[in-house]
């Protein structure tokens, strides 16, 4: 079976979309098969300090995902994807826990089955967060007296982030 990352095909609008045939094959995969495949794709860092940093960031992402379960409009899947990314680089045990968790597991397994795609509303919220945080950062360093290099760098990084989320990350219909 091909990698689920191959399930993305370009559309006429230039945005990636999912190949229905690959999506069907992923939907037929059992939960345990998805967990095994995903765990095999990721190996934790050998550096204990780096693993610790990934665990802290992943744990914060899980907390934000829990907030998303309660607060309408706050994305849950996006934070879980970040947590999964962090745990994949830090601990197979935590990564497996996240994938098989009763609360979060189904959402993450669906994400991996769908070819690592995000819903449109999650992409919009992520882009908005990037813009707001960047604007606040630009305002802060402007008040601190930066001559303009920092603002330009933040703006460029924000534009790249919004472009990446909007056009490079596949969208689930």
N, C-alpha and C positions, 0 to 999 in steps of 0.2 A: 504494500500500500504506500502511496506517495505521502510525503509530509503534508500536513494540513496547511502549512505556509504556502504551498503551491496552489491552494484553492482560490487565490485572488486573481481576478482577471480585470483588465482595464475596461472602463465604459467609455461611451462617446463623450461624456462630460469631463473625462480625464481623471475621475475619481475611481478608486478601486471598488470593485464589487465582488461578490462571492460566486464561484462556479457552483451551480445547483447540484451537479453530479457529485462533486467532491463533498459538498455539504451533506448530501444524503448518505454517503459512505461514512462520514464522521458521526452522523446521527445514529447509525446502526452500531457503532462501537460501544461496548459495555463500559460502565463507569470504571471498573477495575482496569480495563485495557487502556483507557484514557489516562488514568493515574500512572500506570506503569510506563506508558509511552512518554508522558510529560516528565516524569522523574528521570528517565533515561537520557532525556535531552539536556538536562542541567546538572552541572557538577559544582559543588560548593568551592569557595576559595580555600587555599591552604593556609593563608595568613590568618591567625586567630584575631588580630586587631580588626582586619577588614571584615571578617565574619561577624564580629561584635557590632560594628557600625551598621552592617546590613540588617542584623537582627533588630536593632533599635529602630531603624527607619521602617522596617516591615511591621513592627509592633505598633508604631504610630499610625501606619496605614490601616491596620486592622481596627484600631480605635475609631478612625475616621469612617471606615466602612460600617461600623456599628452605629455611628451617628446617622449614616445614610439609611439605615433600616427604620429610623424613627422620624427623621426630618424629611418631609416631602420635597422633591427636587434636588436633594443632595445625592450625588452619584454614589452608588455602592460598588458596582462592578469596577469602576476605574480605580478606586482605592484598593480593592481586592487584587486587581492585576498588579498594582505597585507592590503590594505585600507579597504576592506570589513571586514576583521578580526578585525582591530582596531575599526572601526565604530560599529561593532556588540558588542564590549565591552564598548562602550562609549555612543552611542546615536542611538536609534531606528530611529529617524528622519533622521540623516545623512546616516544611513545604508539603509533606504528605498529610500532616494534620489539617492544614488549610484546605487542601484538595478534597479531603474526606470529611471535613467538618459538616455536621448536620445543617448548620445555618448558612455557611458560605460555600460549601462544596458544590451544590448544584449550579450556582451562578458561575463559578470558575470553570467547572467542567463544560458548561455550555459555551463559555468563552473559548476554551481550547478546541471544542468540537466545531465551532463556527469558523475556525481558521484565524483565531486571534483578532476578532473583529469587535468593535464597540457600537452600541446604539448611537444614533445621531444625537439624541438629547445629552448623552454623556460627553460626546465630543464637544458640544456647544458649551457645557458647563466647564470642561477642562480648559477650553480656549478662553472663556471669560475669566477663570481664575488666573491664567497666565497673564492676561491683559491687566487685570486689577493689581496683581502683585507687582508686575513690572512698572505700572504707573506710580504706585506708592513708592517703589524703590527709586525710580527716576526723581520723583519729588523730593525724597529724603536726601539723596546725594546732591541734588541741586541746592537745597537749603544748607548742606554741609560745605558748599563752596567748590564742588568739582567743576573744572572748566569746560566739560562737555564730553570728554572721552568716555567716562563711565556711563553717562546717559545713552550715548550712541551704542555702546556695547550691550547694555541691557535691552535697548530697543531691537537690535539685530537678533539677539538670542530669543527674545519674545516672538519676533516675526518667524524665526525658524521653527520655534516650538509650535506656534499656531499652524504654520504650514504643514509641519510633520503630522500633527494630530488630525488636521482637516483633510489632507490629501494622501498621506502615506499609510495611515492606519485604516484598514478596511472598515466599512460601515455595515452593520446588520440591518436588514430591512425591517 
